[in-house]
Amino acid sequence: MATRGKAGYGAYWSVTGLDRVLRERTPRIGPWLDTSELSVGETVEAILAGRERARVA
């Protein structure tokens, strides 16, 4: 799979472009968690620790 061509974003989006749009234009509703350097366990702990902040009125 690692050598497979990446065409899932279509002709209009590059991975970088899609990332930028999501970061700049998506409303900040609820917590946003960067899990890029967290283990699965650390991610679960962070989610549970912030669950009260995750409540959206």
Biopython code that builds the backbone (N, CA, C, O; Angstrom):
import numpy as np
from Bio.PDB.StructureBuilder import StructureBuilder

atoms = [
    (1, "MET", "N", (0.804, -1.204, 0.000)),
    (1, "MET", "CA", (0.000, 0.000, 0.000)),
    (1, "MET", "C", (0.848, 1.271, 0.000)),
    (1, "MET", "O", (0.427, 2.292, -0.543)),
    (2, "ALA", "N", (2.019, 1.220, 0.593)),
    (2, "ALA", "CA", (2.857, 2.416, 0.692)),
    (2, "ALA", "C", (3.270, 2.935, -0.678)),
    (2, "ALA", "O", (3.521, 4.129, -0.837)),
    (3, "THR", "N", (3.344, 2.048, -1.669)),
    (3, "THR", "CA", (3.774, 2.473, -2.998)),
    (3, "THR", "C", (2.610, 2.858, -3.899)),
    (3, "THR", "O", (2.817, 3.308, -5.026)),
    (4, "ARG", "N", (1.417, 2.688, -3.417)),
    (4, "ARG", "CA", (0.220, 3.003, -4.188)),
    (4, "ARG", "C", (0.126, 4.516, -4.411)),
    (4, "ARG", "O", (0.459, 5.292, -3.515)),
    (5, "GLY", "N", (-0.316, 4.934, -5.575)),
    (5, "GLY", "CA", (-0.518, 6.351, -5.863)),
    (5, "GLY", "C", (-1.587, 6.952, -4.974)),
    (5, "GLY", "O", (-2.577, 6.295, -4.651)),
    (6, "LYS", "N", (-1.394, 8.173, -4.588)),
    (6, "LYS", "CA", (-2.339, 8.852, -3.702)),
    (6, "LYS", "C", (-3.269, 9.737, -4.539)),
    (6, "LYS", "O", (-2.910, 10.861, -4.890)),
    (7, "ALA", "N", (-4.445, 9.236, -4.852)),
    (7, "ALA", "CA", (-5.385, 9.984, -5.680)),
    (7, "ALA", "C", (-6.687, 10.270, -4.946)),
    (7, "ALA", "O", (-7.635, 10.768, -5.552)),
    (8, "GLY", "N", (-6.751, 9.972, -3.683)),
    (8, "GLY", "CA", (-7.988, 10.113, -2.922)),
    (8, "GLY", "C", (-8.451, 11.544, -2.709)),
    (8, "GLY", "O", (-9.601, 11.768, -2.331)),
    (9, "TYR", "N", (-7.591, 12.502, -2.941)),
    (9, "TYR", "CA", (-7.968, 13.892, -2.713)),
    (9, "TYR", "C", (-8.485, 14.570, -3.971)),
    (9, "TYR", "O", (-8.944, 15.711, -3.913)),
    (10, "GLY", "N", (-8.419, 13.902, -5.082)),
    (10, "GLY", "CA", (-8.964, 14.431, -6.317)),
    (10, "GLY", "C", (-8.064, 15.463, -6.959)),
    (10, "GLY", "O", (-6.967, 15.750, -6.480)),
    (11, "ALA", "N", (-8.553, 16.007, -8.047)),
    (11, "ALA", "CA", (-7.770, 16.972, -8.825)),
    (11, "ALA", "C", (-7.689, 18.342, -8.162)),
    (11, "ALA", "O", (-6.800, 19.130, -8.484)),
    (12, "TYR", "N", (-8.599, 18.635, -7.246)),
    (12, "TYR", "CA", (-8.677, 19.974, -6.667)),
    (12, "TYR", "C", (-7.889, 20.127, -5.377)),
    (12, "TYR", "O", (-7.583, 21.250, -4.974)),
    (13, "TRP", "N", (-7.557, 19.031, -4.728)),
    (13, "TRP", "CA", (-6.943, 19.105, -3.409)),
    (13, "TRP", "C", (-5.618, 18.371, -3.356)),
    (13, "TRP", "O", (-5.515, 17.226, -3.798)),
    (14, "SER", "N", (-4.623, 19.016, -2.825)),
    (14, "SER", "CA", (-3.411, 18.307, -2.421)),
    (14, "SER", "C", (-3.575, 18.029, -0.931)),
    (14, "SER", "O", (-4.440, 18.623, -0.287)),
    (15, "VAL", "N", (-2.783, 17.160, -0.387)),
    (15, "VAL", "CA", (-2.856, 16.889, 1.052)),
    (15, "VAL", "C", (-2.592, 18.177, 1.820)),
    (15, "VAL", "O", (-3.298, 18.487, 2.779)),
    (16, "THR", "N", (-1.584, 18.922, 1.405)),
    (16, "THR", "CA", (-1.237, 20.183, 2.073)),
    (16, "THR", "C", (-2.376, 21.192, 1.956)),
    (16, "THR", "O", (-2.706, 21.873, 2.927)),
    (17, "GLY", "N", (-2.972, 21.290, 0.777)),
    (17, "GLY", "CA", (-4.071, 22.228, 0.579)),
    (17, "GLY", "C", (-5.293, 21.870, 1.408)),
    (17, "GLY", "O", (-5.930, 22.745, 1.994)),
    (18, "LEU", "N", (-5.617, 20.597, 1.456)),
    (18, "LEU", "CA", (-6.757, 20.164, 2.266)),
    (18, "LEU", "C", (-6.498, 20.429, 3.745)),
    (18, "LEU", "O", (-7.387, 20.895, 4.457)),
    (19, "ASP", "N", (-5.295, 20.139, 4.208)),
    (19, "ASP", "CA", (-4.940, 20.406, 5.603)),
    (19, "ASP", "C", (-5.101, 21.888, 5.932)),
    (19, "ASP", "O", (-5.651, 22.234, 6.977)),
    (20, "ARG", "N", (-4.629, 22.757, 5.055)),
    (20, "ARG", "CA", (-4.729, 24.196, 5.284)),
    (20, "ARG", "C", (-6.189, 24.642, 5.367)),
    (20, "ARG", "O", (-6.560, 25.399, 6.264)),
    (21, "VAL", "N", (-7.013, 24.171, 4.432)),
    (21, "VAL", "CA", (-8.433, 24.546, 4.434)),
    (21, "VAL", "C", (-9.116, 24.066, 5.714)),
    (21, "VAL", "O", (-9.878, 24.809, 6.334)),
    (22, "LEU", "N", (-8.840, 22.828, 6.103)),
    (22, "LEU", "CA", (-9.466, 22.316, 7.324)),
    (22, "LEU", "C", (-9.047, 23.135, 8.541)),
    (22, "LEU", "O", (-9.882, 23.451, 9.389)),
    (23, "ARG", "N", (-7.779, 23.477, 8.635)),
    (23, "ARG", "CA", (-7.297, 24.244, 9.788)),
    (23, "ARG", "C", (-7.809, 25.686, 9.798)),
    (23, "ARG", "O", (-8.100, 26.229, 10.864)),
    (24, "GLU", "N", (-7.920, 26.306, 8.629)),
    (24, "GLU", "CA", (-8.284, 27.719, 8.548)),
    (24, "GLU", "C", (-9.779, 27.975, 8.485)),
    (24, "GLU", "O", (-10.244, 29.017, 8.947)),
    (25, "ARG", "N", (-10.540, 27.049, 7.926)),
    (25, "ARG", "CA", (-11.960, 27.329, 7.666)),
    (25, "ARG", "C", (-12.942, 26.509, 8.486)),
    (25, "ARG", "O", (-14.143, 26.776, 8.448)),
    (26, "THR", "N", (-12.463, 25.523, 9.222)),
    (26, "THR", "CA", (-13.374, 24.701, 10.006)),
    (26, "THR", "C", (-13.660, 25.384, 11.339)),
    (26, "THR", "O", (-12.722, 25.726, 12.059)),
    (27, "PRO", "N", (-14.925, 25.592, 11.686)),
    (27, "PRO", "CA", (-15.240, 26.221, 12.969)),
    (27, "PRO", "C", (-14.666, 25.410, 14.128)),
    (27, "PRO", "O", (-14.680, 24.179, 14.104)),
    (28, "ARG", "N", (-14.170, 26.099, 15.122)),
    (28, "ARG", "CA", (-13.564, 25.447, 16.282)),
    (28, "ARG", "C", (-14.644, 25.093, 17.301)),
    (28, "ARG", "O", (-14.783, 25.738, 18.340)),
    (29, "ILE", "N", (-15.397, 24.054, 16.975)),
    (29, "ILE", "CA", (-16.447, 23.574, 17.865)),
    (29, "ILE", "C", (-15.891, 22.367, 18.600)),
    (29, "ILE", "O", (-15.467, 21.397, 17.971)),
    (30, "GLY", "N", (-15.888, 22.416, 19.902)),
    (30, "GLY", "CA", (-15.317, 21.326, 20.685)),
    (30, "GLY", "C", (-13.805, 21.379, 20.653)),
    (30, "GLY", "O", (-13.228, 22.226, 19.971)),
    (31, "PRO", "N", (-13.163, 20.494, 21.375)),
    (31, "PRO", "CA", (-11.700, 20.511, 21.434)),
    (31, "PRO", "C", (-11.072, 19.927, 20.169)),
    (31, "PRO", "O", (-11.624, 19.029, 19.534)),
    (32, "TRP", "N", (-9.917, 20.458, 19.829)),
    (32, "TRP", "CA", (-9.110, 19.920, 18.739)),
    (32, "TRP", "C", (-7.880, 19.330, 19.382)),
    (32, "TRP", "O", (-7.229, 19.991, 20.192)),
    (33, "LEU", "N", (-7.553, 18.119, 19.046)),
    (33, "LEU", "CA", (-6.470, 17.402, 19.696)),
    (33, "LEU", "C", (-5.462, 16.938, 18.651)),
    (33, "LEU", "O", (-5.804, 16.186, 17.738)),
    (34, "ASP", "N", (-4.224, 17.388, 18.789)),
    (34, "ASP", "CA", (-3.150, 16.937, 17.906)),
    (34, "ASP", "C", (-2.580, 15.654, 18.492)),
    (34, "ASP", "O", (-1.895, 15.683, 19.515)),
    (35, "THR", "N", (-2.857, 14.546, 17.855)),
    (35, "THR", "CA", (-2.421, 13.248, 18.368)),
    (35, "THR", "C", (-1.191, 12.717, 17.627)),
    (35, "THR", "O", (-0.819, 11.556, 17.797)),
    (36, "SER", "N", (-0.568, 13.551, 16.819)),
    (36, "SER", "CA", (0.524, 13.078, 15.972)),
    (36, "SER", "C", (1.703, 12.512, 16.760)),
    (36, "SER", "O", (2.445, 11.679, 16.239)),
    (37, "GLU", "N", (1.885, 12.943, 17.990)),
    (37, "GLU", "CA", (2.999, 12.437, 18.788)),
    (37, "GLU", "C", (2.529, 11.690, 20.037)),
    (37, "GLU", "O", (3.311, 11.462, 20.960)),
    (38, "LEU", "N", (1.240, 11.310, 20.062)),
    (38, "LEU", "CA", (0.689, 10.591, 21.206)),
    (38, "LEU", "C", (0.489, 9.120, 20.867)),
    (38, "LEU", "O", (0.194, 8.761, 19.727)),
    (39, "SER", "N", (0.652, 8.289, 21.868)),
    (39, "SER", "CA", (0.314, 6.879, 21.699)),
    (39, "SER", "C", (-1.210, 6.746, 21.769)),
    (39, "SER", "O", (-1.910, 7.711, 22.075)),
    (40, "VAL", "N", (-1.704, 5.572, 21.489)),
    (40, "VAL", "CA", (-3.147, 5.336, 21.594)),
    (40, "VAL", "C", (-3.607, 5.600, 23.025)),
    (40, "VAL", "O", (-4.618, 6.270, 23.239)),
    (41, "GLY", "N", (-2.874, 5.078, 24.001)),
    (41, "GLY", "CA", (-3.235, 5.282, 25.403)),
    (41, "GLY", "C", (-3.226, 6.749, 25.800)),
    (41, "GLY", "O", (-4.119, 7.210, 26.510)),
    (42, "GLU", "N", (-2.217, 7.482, 25.340)),
    (42, "GLU", "CA", (-2.143, 8.916, 25.650)),
    (42, "GLU", "C", (-3.288, 9.680, 24.997)),
    (42, "GLU", "O", (-3.813, 10.632, 25.575)),
    (43, "THR", "N", (-3.670, 9.268, 23.805)),
    (43, "THR", "CA", (-4.797, 9.905, 23.119)),
    (43, "THR", "C", (-6.089, 9.687, 23.903)),
    (43, "THR", "O", (-6.865, 10.622, 24.100)),
    (44, "VAL", "N", (-6.312, 8.468, 24.341)),
    (44, "VAL", "CA", (-7.504, 8.167, 25.141)),
    (44, "VAL", "C", (-7.491, 8.992, 26.424)),
    (44, "VAL", "O", (-8.517, 9.560, 26.799)),
    (45, "GLU", "N", (-6.358, 9.067, 27.096)),
    (45, "GLU", "CA", (-6.249, 9.857, 28.326)),
    (45, "GLU", "C", (-6.558, 11.325, 28.066)),
    (45, "GLU", "O", (-7.263, 11.956, 28.854)),
    (46, "ALA", "N", (-6.042, 11.875, 26.976)),
    (46, "ALA", "CA", (-6.291, 13.284, 26.648)),
    (46, "ALA", "C", (-7.769, 13.523, 26.353)),
    (46, "ALA", "O", (-8.330, 14.539, 26.765)),
    (47, "ILE", "N", (-8.388, 12.604, 25.651)),
    (47, "ILE", "CA", (-9.821, 12.738, 25.344)),
    (47, "ILE", "C", (-10.640, 12.700, 26.629)),
    (47, "ILE", "O", (-11.515, 13.539, 26.841)),
    (48, "LEU", "N", (-10.354, 11.729, 27.476)),
    (48, "LEU", "CA", (-11.112, 11.612, 28.727)),
    (48, "LEU", "C", (-10.864, 12.794, 29.653)),
    (48, "LEU", "O", (-11.783, 13.255, 30.330)),
    (49, "ALA", "N", (-9.631, 13.288, 29.688)),
    (49, "ALA", "CA", (-9.318, 14.432, 30.545)),
    (49, "ALA", "C", (-10.051, 15.702, 30.098)),
    (49, "ALA", "O", (-10.353, 16.570, 30.917)),
    (50, "GLY", "N", (-10.331, 15.804, 28.801)),
    (50, "GLY", "CA", (-10.993, 17.007, 28.292)),
    (50, "GLY", "C", (-12.444, 16.812, 27.950)),
    (50, "GLY", "O", (-13.025, 17.625, 27.232)),
    (51, "ARG", "N", (-13.051, 15.738, 28.455)),
    (51, "ARG", "CA", (-14.434, 15.448, 28.034)),
    (51, "ARG", "C", (-15.434, 16.518, 28.457)),
    (51, "ARG", "O", (-16.432, 16.714, 27.764)),
    (52, "GLU", "N", (-15.209, 17.213, 29.560)),
    (52, "GLU", "CA", (-16.144, 18.265, 29.951)),
    (52, "GLU", "C", (-16.065, 19.447, 28.971)),
    (52, "GLU", "O", (-17.076, 20.087, 28.683)),
    (53, "ARG", "N", (-14.864, 19.728, 28.464)),
    (53, "ARG", "CA", (-14.712, 20.810, 27.478)),
    (53, "ARG", "C", (-15.347, 20.427, 26.153)),
    (53, "ARG", "O", (-15.655, 21.293, 25.334)),
    (54, "ALA", "N", (-15.543, 19.134, 25.939)),
    (54, "ALA", "CA", (-16.074, 18.662, 24.658)),
    (54, "ALA", "C", (-17.581, 18.845, 24.531)),
    (54, "ALA", "O", (-18.141, 18.688, 23.446)),
    (55, "ARG", "N", (-18.223, 19.171, 25.618)),
    (55, "ARG", "CA", (-19.681, 19.359, 25.548)),
    (55, "ARG", "C", (-20.009, 20.605, 24.730)),
    (55, "ARG", "O", (-19.519, 21.700, 25.006)),
    (56, "VAL", "N", (-20.831, 20.413, 23.741)),
    (56, "VAL", "CA", (-21.221, 21.526, 22.861)),
    (56, "VAL", "C", (-22.664, 21.854, 23.176)),
    (56, "VAL", "O", (-23.536, 20.985, 23.176)),
    (57, "ALA", "N", (-22.896, 23.127, 23.443)),
    (57, "ALA", "CA", (-24.254, 23.564, 23.793)),
    (57, "ALA", "C", (-25.148, 23.626, 22.579)),
    (57, "ALA", "O", (-26.323, 23.975, 22.695)),
]
sb = StructureBuilder()
sb.init_structure("model")
sb.init_model(0)
sb.init_chain("A")
sb.init_seg("    ")
for serial, (resi, resn, name, xyz) in enumerate(atoms, 1):
    if name == "N":
        sb.init_residue(resn, " ", resi, " ")
    sb.init_atom(name, np.array(xyz, "f"), 0.0, 1.0, " ", f" {name:<3s}", serial, name[0])
structure = sb.get_structure()
